[in-house]
Amino acid sequence: MVNVKRLCKIVFPAAGMGTRFLPATKAIPKEMLTIVDKPLIQYGVEEALASGMDEVLIITGRGKNAIEDHFDISSELEANLLAAGKDEIFKKVSHIARMANIAYTRQKKALGLGHAVLCAAPWVGDEAFGVSLADELILADEPAMQQLRAVYEATGCSVIGLAEVPHTEVHKYGIVKAEQDGERLRLLSMIEKPSPDYAPSNLAIVGRYIFTPRLFDHLKNTKAGVNSEIQLTDAINQLAGEEHIYGVVLNAQRFDAGNPGGFLAANAVLGLQHPEYGENLRALLATQLATSS
Ligand code: G1P
C-alpha cells in the first residue's frame, strides 16, 4: 500500500440540460428521473456512501432546485406522515435528508462537464476526490466507487471506471487507450465521443472517477472541445501525460439512464427485482410478450 491521502469527498455534476431526454427533462432535472421509487441521484449518493465517501457536493444549475429539495428536511411532510401513522415511508423520507453532508454549488453557465467539475475546486481543496455522474446507474455487489477506491488506495493515482460498449456506440462516450501494467490497466490517453474510425478501443468511461487534485490545474487550461464544451475527458487526457491513471473495468451491470432506452432498461431490471412489484411486473411482461409474438 502506498501512503495515500484520505478520500471522503465526492462531486456530482448535475447542471447539464438533459437534452437526450427531452421533453421529460424540460421542467424536471434528469437526475430526478425515477428508477422504480427513487430518483437517479439518490442511487448515486447511496453508492458513494456505501463506498465511504460521505462529503458530497452537488453542482447544480438553473432549474435544478428539486435536487436540493429532495435532500432537504421537509418538516411538514415528516410531521404529516408521523401523524398519519405511516411509519415506513416516514423512515425512508427522513433518512434521505439526513444520510449525507451535502453541499451545493451552482454552475452559472452550461460550459460543459469539465467546467462543472472545475466549479468544485474551492470545495475540494488539495485532496483526492471522487466524481460521479448520476445518470449512469451502476448496480454491483461491490459498489462501483468502492471498486475504484481499492485501486486508488493501492496506488495513490487517479482511477476511472470503464465498461465495454459496442463499436457502434463509441461516439456517445469518452473512449480510452489502455495497456496492461502488471495486474492493472493503465490509461495512456482518451478521446471524447470519437467516431468509430478514431476510437482507440471500445472501452468507455462510465461516469465514475477518482482524481488527484492535480486535475484542476489541467481543467483550468482546458479549452472548449467536442460540442463546443469544456470536456472533462480532455483534462484527464492531459493529466495522463504527467501522472499514472488507472482504469477499472467495473464488475457491474450499468445503465446509461440519461436516455430513454437505458432508463427503461434500468426500470425493468430493478422493477423485476423489487420485492413488492416484481412478481406482478413479471406476470404482466410474460403476458405482453406472449400476445405480441
Ligand atoms: C459524459 C462524459 C463521457 C462519459 C459519459 C458517461 O458524457 O463526457 O466521457 O463517457 O459521460 O455517461 P455525456 O453523457 O455527458 O455526454
Residues whose N, C-alpha, C, O or C-beta is under 5 A from the ligand:
A	BS01	G1P	L113 E136 K172 Y173 G174 I205 V206 G207 T233
